[in-house]
Amino acid sequence: MLEFRWNDANREHIGKHNVTVAEVEYVVRHARRPYPQKRENRKFYVAGQTPGGTYIQVVFVIDPPPMIYVIHARPLEDNEMRVFRRRIR
């Protein structure tokens, strides 16, 4: 089971983008190929749809293992949506 580490800093950051903890956790837990994608500096990227229908992106690190620490989350922009839809087909 995936475990998340939340604190005031990462909750506040995602809140500025009108994304909730529940939405982030759902998208990460329900990631479909090709996600998660490994990025630079130990970061991982996931994009997906929340239960409410919003498409969001999440960037996280594993710190300390096996804990997921979310460092960024926000809704996808239109151009990102097109890329997302092509990738999950």
Secondary structure per residue as TSV (DSSP state, phi and psi in degrees):
chain	resnum	aa	ss	phi	psi
A	1	M	-	360.0	138.3
A	2	L	-	-76.9	135.7
A	3	E	E	-117.1	139.1
A	4	F	E	-113.1	144.6
A	5	R	-	-111.0	113.5
A	6	W	-	-111.6	145.0
A	7	N	-	-143.6	179.2
A	8	D	H	-59.2	-37.3
A	9	A	H	-65.4	-50.2
A	10	N	H	-76.6	-30.4
A	11	R	H	-62.9	-44.2
A	12	E	H	-64.0	-41.8
A	13	H	H	-61.7	-49.2
A	14	I	H	-68.6	-31.1
A	15	G	H	-63.2	-32.1
A	16	K	H	-63.4	-22.2
A	17	H	T	-102.7	13.3
A	18	N	T	57.8	39.3
A	19	V	-	-116.1	139.4
A	20	T	-	-100.9	161.6
A	21	V	H	-57.7	-44.2
A	22	A	H	-61.3	-40.8
A	23	E	H	-64.7	-44.6
A	24	V	H	-60.5	-49.9
A	25	E	H	-62.0	-39.3
A	26	Y	H	-62.0	-48.8
A	27	V	H	-63.6	-41.7
A	28	V	H	-66.5	-44.5
A	29	R	H	-67.2	-27.3
A	30	H	T	-108.1	24.1
A	31	A	-	-59.9	136.1
A	32	R	-	-110.1	153.6
A	33	R	T	-52.9	138.0
A	34	P	T	-94.6	20.5
A	35	Y	-	-99.6	152.1
A	36	P	S	-74.7	150.4
A	37	Q	E	-106.5	132.3
A	38	K	E	-77.2	135.1
A	39	R	-	-119.8	-176.0
A	40	E	S	-67.9	161.2
A	41	N	T	56.0	42.2
A	42	R	T	66.1	15.1
A	43	K	E	-89.3	151.9
A	44	F	E	-125.8	149.0
A	45	Y	E	-124.7	133.7
A	46	V	E	-134.1	140.2
A	47	A	E	-126.7	144.6
A	48	G	E	-176.4	179.3
A	49	Q	E	-103.3	134.3
A	50	T	-	-78.1	165.1
A	51	P	T	-58.1	-27.4
A	52	G	T	-83.0	-2.5
A	53	G	S	99.1	-4.2
A	54	T	-	-80.2	138.6
A	55	Y	E	-95.8	127.8
A	56	I	E	-131.2	161.7
A	57	Q	E	-115.0	147.8
A	58	V	E	-133.3	134.5
A	59	V	E	-118.8	131.5
A	60	F	E	-146.5	165.9
A	61	V	E	-124.7	159.8
A	62	I	E	-96.4	106.5
A	63	D	-	-159.5	115.7
A	64	P	S	-76.1	154.8
A	65	P	T	-55.8	137.3
A	66	P	T	-97.4	23.9
A	67	M	E	-76.9	133.9
A	68	I	E	-93.9	123.4
A	69	Y	E	-114.2	111.6
A	70	V	E	-78.6	127.9
A	71	I	E	-109.9	-12.0
A	72	H	E	-164.0	142.6
A	73	A	E	-158.9	138.4
A	74	R	E	-161.9	160.8
A	75	P	E	-63.7	149.2
A	76	L	-	-73.9	143.9
A	77	E	-	-84.4	167.6
A	78	D	H	-55.3	-46.3
A	79	N	H	-66.0	-33.8
A	80	E	H	-69.0	-33.3
A	81	M	H	-62.3	-42.7
A	82	R	H	-61.5	-44.5
A	83	V	H	-63.5	-44.5
A	84	F	H	-58.3	-47.3
A	85	R	H	-63.4	-36.5
A	86	R	H	-67.3	-38.0
A	87	R	H	-71.6	-31.0
A	88	I	T	-92.6	1.4
A	89	R	-	-70.8	360.0
